[in-house]
Amino acid sequence: MQTTTISEGHTVSHHPTIGPQHDLKESDKHNERVEMGVGLSASDSRAASVSDMKAQTKRQRLRARVQFATVCGSMYLAGWNDGTTGPLLPRIQEVYGLNFTVVSLIFVFACVGFLSGAFANLYLNGRFGFGKVIVLGSACQVIAYAIEAGALPFPAFVLGYAINGFGMALQDAQSNGYVACLKDNPEMKMGILHAVYGAGALSSPLVATQFAQLPHWSFHYLCSLGVAFINIVSLIAVFGLKTQDECLAQIGQPAVEKGTSEKSQFSQILRLREVHLLAFFILIYVGVEVTMGGWMVTYIIDVRGGGPSSGYISSGFFGGLMIGRVGLLWVNKKVGERRVLFIYAILAIGLQLVVWLVPSLIGAGVAISLIGVILGPMYPIAMNHTVRILPEWLVTGSIGWIAGFGQAGSALLPFLTGAIASGAGIKSLQPFLVSMMAFMTVLWALVPRTARRTE
């Protein structure tokens, strides 16, 4: 086996059984691509380096599992946070004496936090690196829950949601970016990562529904504070404020390929049309997901005559979400991730019409849980597709932007729901959700199928 060095430090291997003319042609093609500044997609690079992961030591494999479990802890906290608001929303309205529009300021302030966190992540990631940024995000959540637990006057209470949103955006961006760069079975790990989010969103309504019926309802945020504290300690202990490349080196994985363009990563990411399409897709998806888990409780109580325990319907939805993200992995692989998402979207719209048009409390509860199962795989599918169509050196930053920007949907769409409900009543929730699901499907159709050459 001979090796020939070409420009930009790349090498081309020549097998002795292959003719010299063929070798030169292949070398010329590769050399031409390198000189043009054209990069391989992240999926191409991953396929080339998967053999490196087979050489992991036992200690490195153990460390890889611990690192993955730790970022899953961050996503559990994100799910816990998103599942909390729905069961507490009627109680917050009652305690502060608010209408739908004013109570929806919770979501406005959270949206401001998410968007500012998404923009800040693009700068902070390059400046300080993975370890410091994800710990900063967790620290913001600790501060936010300490504010919210005191049931302070409403302006201070919603300020806590802004700080929380900023921290969640940083953690969401870093966790997704980190898992997207893993070479060992990343599709399954992305599904598990977001299934853990579903586990957090499943468990928090079980607790929040109990606190919503107690005099000290805001003490639920002390539980959230405890989860956030465990999360920040775990992040510091496992990652030690190191950069992503340093953490990957600890598990025997080579550093992510670097781009050769002189343009800043920020500029390159914001120039990509597919990044913006995916960001808006995730924004609408997350908005639908959190609106379902949040306002649906109010809808069931006011329109379907549900009792104080209706908050458990939120747990049913997020439980379905968790099951779908792992249980449907084989379906995604069998049908194809891009195609299967269209099938899931059509089924979700059909089940949403059942909730809207069939006046049955039990039927609505079952349909909502099934919608959770079907919506579940969509987020990890979008993240996996991002890895396939973007150059490797832009994957972490792009997924960070998509996840952080998309997280704003968890605040924007619930706010719009509250604003519309103030005039048209909470019964307007169902047509709004159906229209957003349809819009989300259109956005997915516009996302490119394959990678394009990027400078």
N, C-alpha and C positions, 0 to 999 in steps of 0.2 A: 504493500500500500504506500503510495507516494503522496506528498502534500505540497501544494504550490501556494505561495502567499500572494494575495492580490491587494488592491488598494483598500484603505480604511481598516486595515488589520484583519480582513476576512480571509479565510482559507478555503480551498477547494480540494477535495480528496479525489485521487484517481485510482480506480481499480485496475490492476494489471490486465484483466481480461477485456477491458474496454479499449477500443482503438484510440490512437492519439488525436485523430481528427475530431472524434466525438467529444473527447476531453476538452479540446480547445474551444469547441462551440459552446459547451456548457459553461466553461470558465468565462468566455466572452460575454455570455448572457448575464451571468451573475455580476461580472465586473461592471457591465453597462448599467445594471440596476443600481449598484452601489454608487457609481459616479453621478447618476441622475438624482441621488438622494431619495430613492424610492424604497420604502420599508415594507417588510413582510407584515402581514396582520399578526396579531397576538396569537391567534390559533395556530398559524404556521410555525411560529417560534416555539410554542408550547409542544407541538408534535416533535420538533427537532430535539428538545431537551428533556423529554420524558425519561430517556434512558439514564440521565444523570440522577434521577430520583431513586432508581433501583439500587444505587450504590450507597444509599443512606445507612448509617449505623443504627443500631438498636436505640441508642441514646437520642439520636436525631429524630427518629420516628416518634419516640415518646414525647420529645419536646414539640414536635409538629402537632401532635394531638392536643397537648396542653395549650399551645398558642391558639389553635382553632376553637377549643372550648372557651377560651377567654374572650375572643371576639364574639362568640355566640352569646356570652354573658351580656355584652353591650347591646346586642339585638334583643335579648330577653327584656332588658330594661326599657328599650324603645317600645316594644309591644306592651309591656306593663303600663307605660305612660299613655299610649293610645287607647287602651281598653278601659282606662280609669274614668274618662270624662263622661261617657254616656250615662252610666248609672247615677253619677253625682249631679248631672245637669239639672234635673227637676228640683233637687234639694238646693242647689246654688241659686236657682231662680226664686225659690221660696224664701231663703234666708236673706237675700239682698233685695228682694222685691223687684225683680227685673222682668221686662218683656223679652220676647225672642231676639229682637234686634240688639238690645244692650248686652244680654248675656252672651251673644255671639262675638262680642269684643274679645272674649277669651281666645277665639280662633284668629281674630285679626292680629292680636299681639303675638300669638304663637307663629303666625305666618311671617311677621316681620323678623322674628328670631330665626326662623328657618332660612329665609332668603339671605339675611345678613350672614348667617353661618355658611351658606353655600358659597357666597362670594369670598368670605374670609378664608375658607378652606383652600381655595386656589392659591392664595398668597402664603398662608401659614404652612401648608404642606411642603412647599419648596424651601421655605425659610427655616423651619424647625424640624420637620420630619414627622413620620408616622407616630412614634411613641409619645412625643410631647403633645401633639395635637389631639390625639384620642383621649389622653388624660385630662387635658384642658376641657374637652367636651363633657367628660364625666363630672369634673369639678363644678361646672356650670349647673348641672342637674342637681348636685348636692345643695348648692346655694338656693336654687329655685324651690326645691321641696321644703327647705327650711322656712322660706317666706310663706309658701302656701299653707303649711301646717298650722300657722298662727291664725288663719281666717281673718286676716287684716282687712281694712276697708277695701272695697272693690278695686279702686285704681292700683293699689299695691298688690292685690291678689293677681290681677292680670299681668302686672309687670313680671311676676314670677313665671308666667307662661312664656313671655318673650325670652327671658334668660334660659329657660328650659329648652325652647325651640332652637336657640343658638347652639347649645350644647348637643342636642340630639342631631342636628345637621352635621356637626363635626364628626361625631361618632359613627353616624350612618355612612358618611362618605368614606371614612377611613376603614371601617369594617368591610364594606363591600369592595373597596379597592384592594384591600389585602387579600381577601379570598379569591378575587378575580385573577390575581397574579400567581396563585398556587398552581403547580403543574400536575399534582397527583389527584386525579378524578375531580376536577373543579366543578363540573355541572352538579354532581351529587352533593358536594359540600355547599354550593350556593343554595340548593334546595333545602338542605338541613339548616343552614344559617337562618333562612327566612321561616322555616318551620318553628325554630326556637322563638322567633319574633311572635309567631302565632301562639306559642305556649304562654308567653308573657301576657299577650292580649286576652288569652283564655282565662288565666288565673286572676288577673286584677279585677275584673267585674265581680267575681265571686266574693272578693273582699270588699270592694267598693259598695256593692249592693247592701251589705250588712251595715257598713258605716253610714250609708245614706239614711238609714232609719234610726240612727243614734243621735243624741244631743250634740256630742262632739264629733260631728261628721268630718271635720277637716283633719282629724287625727289619722285618717286614711293616708295622708301625705307623709306621716311619720313612717308608715310601712314602706312607702316609696323611697323615703330618705334612707332607710336601712338597706334596701336593695341597691340604691345608688352608691352607698358607702362601700358595700362589698365589691361592687363593680370597680370602683376606682382603686381600691387596694389590690385587686387581682391584676388590673392592667399594669400597675407600677411593678408588682412583684414578677410578672411574667415577661413583660417587654422592656422594663427598665429604662424607659424614655429613649430607646434606640430608634434609629431610622428603619424604614421598611427593608432596605437592602441588608442591613446588619441583622435584622430578625430572620430574614430568609436564609442568610448565610448560616445561622445557628441550626437550621434544619437541613443543611446540605443542599440548598437550592441556589443556583447561580443568580447573580443580580439581574434585574430587569434591563433589557437592551435600551440603550440611550439613543435618542435621535441625533442626526447630524445637522439639522436645520438651525440657522442662526436666530430664527424667530423664537420668542419666548413660548413656553408651554401654554401659558394663559392665552396668548394670541392664537396659537395653533388650534387649541380646543374650541375656542369661540368662533372660529372660521368654518367648522365642520357642520354641515347641514344635518347630518344624521345624529349628531350629539343633541341638537336642539329638538329634533323630532322625538327622540327617545326621552328627553327631559320632560317635554310636554305630555308624552304618553304616560310616564310615571307620575307626573303631577295629577293628571285626571284619575289614574288608577288608584293612587294612594288616597285621593280625595273621596272617591267612591267607597273605598274600603273603610275609612274612618267615619264617613257619614253614615254608612250602614251600621257600624258598631256603636255609633253615638246617638244620632237623632232617631234611630229606629226604635229605641226604648220609649222615647216620648210619643212616637207615632202609635206604638202598640197600646200605651196607656190611654191616650186621648181618643184615638179613632176605633181601636178594637176592644176597648174596655178592659185592658189588662190591669192587674193589681200591682202592689209594691214590689213583687218578686219578678216583674217583667225584665229587670236588669239581667236576669240569667239568659235571656235571649241573646244578649250581646256576647255572652260566653259561648253560646252555641254557634254563633257566627264565626268567632275567632277560633273556636275548636275545629270547625270545618276547614278554616284557612290553614291551620297547622297540619291537619290530615292530608289535605290536597297537595301541599307542597312536597310531601314525601311519598304519599300513596300513589300519586299519579305520575311519578318519575318514569315508570315503565311505559305509560301511555305517550308521554312526551317523546320518548326515544323511538317508539314504534311508529307513530304518525309523523313525527318531525315537529320540532318546536315552533317554527314559524306558522305552519299550517294548523297545528292543534290549538293555537291561541285563538284563531278565528272561530273554531268550533266551541271552545269554552265561552267566548263572548256571546255567541248566539244562544247557547243554553242558559247563560246567566240572565240575559234579557228576558227570555221566556219565563224563567222562574220569578223574576222581578214583577212581571205582569200578573203572575199568580198571586203574589203578595198584595198587589194593588187591587185586583178585580174580584178576588174570592174572599168574601167576608167571614173568614174562619180564623180564630185565634191560634188553634193548634196547627192548622194548615200553613199559616204564615210563619210560625216558629220553625216548622220542618223545612219550608222553602228557604228561609233565611239561612239555616245551617247548610243546606245544599249549595246555596249561592257562595257561601264561604269556601266550600270544597272546590268549586269550579274556579273561583277567582284566585285561589291560593297560588297555583303554579305560575301565574302571569308575571309576577315581579322577578323571580329568578330566571324565567325564560328571557325577559328583556335584558337582564344583566349578562346572561350567557351570550346573547346575540351581540351585545356591545363588544365583548371580547373578540368575537369572530370578525367583526367588520372594521375594527380600528387597529392602527399600529401599536405595537406592544408598549412603546415608551409613552404613549398618550392614554393607555388604559386606566391607570390609577387615577390620574387627574380627571379624565372624562367621566368615569364612574362616580367619582367624588362629586362632580358638578351635577350629574344626572340625579344621583341619590339625594343630595342636599336640596337642589331646586325642586325635585319631585316631592320631597317631604313637605314643602309649602302647601301642597294639595290637601294635606291632612288638616290644614287650617282654613284654606281658601274656600273649598267647597262646603264644609260645615257652616262657615259664616254666611255664604250665599243662601244656604238652606234656611238658616235662621232669619235672614232678611226677607226672603220670599214668604216664609211662614208667618211673619208678622202681619202681612197683608192678606194672604190667601189661606192661611191656616196650615197646620202641620200635614194635612192631607196632600199638600203640594209636593211632599217629599218623593212620592213614588214616580210621578211623571218626570221629575227632575233627575232622579237616578237612572231611569230608562234612557233619557236623552244623553246623559253623560257617558253611559256604557256604549251607546251607539257612536258618540264622538270619539271615544277611546279606540274603538275598532277601526274607524277611518284613519286615525293617526298611525296605528300599527301598519295599515296597508301602505302608507307612504314611506315607512322606514325601508331603506335599501336592503335587498336580500343578501348581497355579497360585499366583500371588502373592496375598497377602491384604493388606488395608489395615492399616497399622501406624501408630500414633501416634508 
